[in-house]
Amino acid sequence: VSNGCKGKSVLGKEERRRIQALAHALRLPDRISDAGQRYFNLAVNMNFVQGRRTQYVVAACLYSACRMEKTSHMLIDFSDLLEVRLAVVSIC
């Protein structure tokens, strides 16, 4: 049982690192990165991440946080950074 808890904790750190790395690359303020983390936690709790690539869900969560804060970042900024087609990120 303790191995399962340890794995989950490490996974959480990795996801947090991915969110912070993407937010840093887009020069997003900490409040948006924090909001993206909260959206991601909600997505995990609602089983939204199952069957989707984590990086795409991270991008969708950060993009949602940007929309809520009314920043000038567009979805294409995220897809360019991830080097994937816009449709791939927009599916999330």
C-alpha positions as CSV (number, residue, x, y, z in Angstrom):
1,V,0.0,0.0,0.0
2,S,2.8,2.4,0.8
3,N,4.3,1.9,-2.6
4,G,1.0,3.0,-4.2
5,C,1.0,6.2,-2.1
6,K,4.6,6.9,-2.9
7,G,4.0,6.5,-6.7
8,K,1.0,8.8,-6.5
9,S,3.1,11.5,-4.7
10,V,5.8,11.3,-7.3
11,L,3.3,11.5,-10.1
12,G,1.8,14.6,-8.5
13,K,5.3,16.2,-8.4
14,E,5.9,15.4,-12.0
15,E,2.6,16.9,-13.1
16,R,3.3,20.0,-11.0
17,R,6.7,20.3,-12.7
18,R,5.1,20.0,-16.1
19,I,2.6,22.8,-15.3
20,Q,5.3,25.0,-14.0
21,A,7.6,24.4,-17.0
22,L,4.9,25.2,-19.5
23,A,3.8,28.3,-17.5
24,H,7.4,29.5,-17.4
25,A,7.9,28.9,-21.1
26,L,4.9,31.1,-21.8
27,R,5.9,33.7,-19.1
28,L,2.7,33.1,-17.2
29,P,2.5,34.6,-13.7
30,D,2.4,32.3,-10.6
31,R,-1.3,32.9,-10.0
32,I,-2.2,31.4,-13.4
33,S,0.2,28.5,-12.8
34,D,-1.5,27.9,-9.5
35,A,-5.0,28.1,-11.1
36,G,-3.8,25.6,-13.8
37,Q,-2.7,23.3,-11.0
38,R,-6.2,23.5,-9.4
39,Y,-7.9,22.8,-12.8
40,F,-5.6,19.9,-13.3
41,N,-6.4,18.5,-9.8
42,L,-10.1,18.8,-10.7
43,A,-9.5,17.0,-14.0
44,V,-7.8,14.2,-12.1
45,N,-10.6,13.9,-9.6
46,M,-13.2,13.8,-12.4
47,N,-11.2,11.1,-14.3
48,F,-10.8,13.6,-17.2
49,V,-7.1,12.7,-17.7
50,Q,-7.8,9.0,-18.4
51,G,-6.9,8.2,-22.0
52,R,-5.4,11.6,-22.7
53,R,-1.7,12.6,-22.7
54,T,-0.8,14.4,-19.5
55,Q,0.9,17.2,-21.4
56,Y,-2.2,18.0,-23.4
57,V,-4.4,18.1,-20.3
58,V,-1.8,20.4,-18.6
59,A,-1.9,22.7,-21.6
60,A,-5.7,22.7,-21.6
61,C,-5.8,23.5,-17.8
62,L,-3.3,26.4,-18.2
63,Y,-5.2,27.7,-21.2
64,S,-8.4,27.6,-19.2
65,A,-6.7,29.6,-16.4
66,C,-5.5,32.1,-19.0
67,R,-9.1,32.5,-20.3
68,M,-10.4,33.1,-16.8
69,E,-7.8,35.7,-16.2
70,K,-8.4,37.2,-19.7
71,T,-4.7,37.1,-20.7
72,S,-3.7,37.5,-24.3
73,H,-2.5,33.9,-24.6
74,M,-4.2,31.9,-27.3
75,L,-4.5,28.1,-27.7
76,I,-2.1,28.2,-30.6
77,D,0.6,29.5,-28.3
78,F,0.3,26.2,-26.3
79,S,0.2,24.0,-29.4
80,D,3.2,25.8,-30.8
81,L,5.1,25.2,-27.6
82,L,4.1,21.5,-27.5
83,E,4.9,21.2,-31.2
84,V,1.5,19.6,-32.0
85,R,-1.4,20.6,-34.3
86,L,-3.9,23.0,-32.7
87,A,-6.6,20.3,-33.1
88,V,-4.7,18.0,-30.8
89,V,-4.8,20.4,-27.9
90,S,-8.3,21.7,-28.6
91,I,-9.7,18.1,-28.3
92,C,-8.9,18.3,-24.5
